């Protein structure tokens, strides 16, 4: 009984498996039959390729030859596009289809990528000689040109015709010549609409009168009629854009560019055959992609690389000579210049100033501007960096004429010529001029180029317009002949020319005495009730390798009757034939052979009254002449013999003078203090206001005169070599006098103190 039940169960399992297999087979058969029934082949008449209409995802679609990939559709109507470019419409609900268009090339048409049409064969960059573009923003030409031979040359690079030295954006130009030479259409209009003259006016391919809404130039908004509330319109002459491409064989290809599709998906265009020498419009309308308009409908200025100067480098932008900034003089007359110089400076090469008076000063003020003051290197570098890498907003106009320069505030009308035509001269709110050396790869000067930059006042956005001329420079550094202009008006963002708003104080180093003490020969102070004179002698210092003032000594006297010479060094020959050399801080000893003793047994270090560590001796030196020399931290005393007068040297008095000199170095200008010429003369001629006249003579024989005049109880007007415009704090001027008196009294001097 058990065996029978087991056999029955086995039979039931087999039956279930067979039934399941049958169900699967029926399912496969169902889908196969359904797929077979709902798959219909479609033959492309253009090339005989068979495609398939299939029902998938509850809709019919046209599939590629693999029955898996849906064919792409066109942008305008959603027709399926075959590999040959034929258009086929398929009803997604019923699967019914209609062949809308079959590719059939005419004349110079060529099948391109994905069998889309090219209006004429692809012309690569290497085969393009010239490209002329005409659109609503102007006309421009790129042409291969040999500048040395001054002629069109198919082996040369492209230039912008009429502006051969102007650099341009290579990427944008690449988009232009690709668009021009590879006219891959997205659509060829079937039965395009014609006007009564047989022209394609409907697509913007013919010049005509049109109506447009008026836009306010200042606000950029449409003008509305206050009475009707409607937009104000105007008629204008519409002219379609076009371009002409000339290949290296001299063949010309012209394309007219019409309106953009309503969908924004491209532009209507028409090809013009120029092969016969005349222009014959092809009886067809095509559509090119929207990207086509970004280059063909652009202004030439959008291709131009903006420039403000002759190309500078990061390593040389600061190397300028006779850099001047001028402001327009709005009160100019025959006796007053049209421009006023605000600042002028030149760069001094490191090789010329190393180990010199100007070692730490890379710039020097030029001529009549701020003579005697020290330039602010940081601010001048910032100014020149902005000139070197300006922040451009855009190129406003390439190859500007006189009217363009006037429009942007860079020129004014200047009478008329013999024919009655207006003449123009460059004139702007600001002007910058400077000379710059162009170097070769080895750092040698190729030529010197003089620059004149014309710069306007800020526009409504705070930006400024600029135009540049490049000149040759004569042997005296003066501008000679105009070589060329940069041939463009550029708009430059506000922060680039921020230095035009600087106060005179921003151009100077507020520390107005910057002379290294090693190069100072003489200082005189002349106040109302006191005078002092300091003569510096640095001849004993060794400056062959670097600037040194180690052995400086000072001979000083004042109106109080003081007369002293500071201690520099003292040489003493002892009874054993040793030579001792004593300086303000050190003691050395040499034997008769000139060999220095490395160890001096009774020498040790101590601190003098200035809290400086110096070497001293525990015992006196026994001089060969019988004298005794005592060396302490603050004094060197020579006890003479034979009733000779003992001599005492203040060992620290040279360093005390250095502290006085630091008082001068720490002095600074507080800020600008502008006066009229009349007010300046009044101050200078009023002796009662003169606090102090100080002169400093340097080792090159140049004397600087510093005069300080009372303005208020706290402020003193300063002039350097007669040039003013600034004020200092009066207490620092008074400290010059009090610290000089402290020096003669051997009193400690705190250079940083207020008094």
Buried (B, 14 or more C-beta within 10 A) or exposed (E): EEEEEEEEEEEEEEEEEEEEEEEEEEEEEEEEEEEEEEBBEBEBBBBEBEBBBBBBEEEBBBBBEEEEEEBEBBBBEEBBBBBBBBBBBBEEEEBEBEBBBBBEEEEBBBBBEEBBBBBBBBBEEEBBBBBBBBBEBBBBBBBBBBEEEEEBBBEBEBBBBEBEBBBBEEEBBEBBBBBBBBBBBBBBBEEBEBEEEEBBBBBBBBEEEEEEEEBEEEEEEEBBEEEEEEEBEEEEEBEBBBBBBBBBEEBBBBBBBBEBBEEEBBBBBBBBBBEEEEEEBBEBBBBBBBEBBBBBBBBBBBBBEBBBBBEBEEEBBBBBBBBBBBEBEEEEEEEEEEBBBBBBBBBBEEEEBEEBBBBEBBBBBBEEBBBBBBBBBEBBBBBBBBBBEBEBBBBBBBBBEBEBBBBBBBBEEEEEEEEEEEEBEBBBBBBBBBBBBBBEEEEEEEEBBBBBBBBBEBBEEEBBBBBBBBBEBEEEEEBBEEBBBBBBBBBBBBEBBEBBEBEBBBBBBBBBBBBBBBBBBBBBBBBEEBBBBBBBBBEEBEBEEEBBBBBBBBBBBBEEEBEBBBBBBBEBBBEEEBBBBBBBBEBBBBEEEEEEEEEBEEBEEEEBBBEEEBBBBEEBBBBBEEBBBBBEBBBBBBBBEEEEEEEEBBBBBBBBBBBBBBBBBBBEBBEBBEBEEEEBEEBBEEEEBBBBBBBBBBBEEEEBBBBBBBBEEEBBBBBBEEBBBBBBBBBBBBBBBBBBBBBBEEEEBEBEEEE
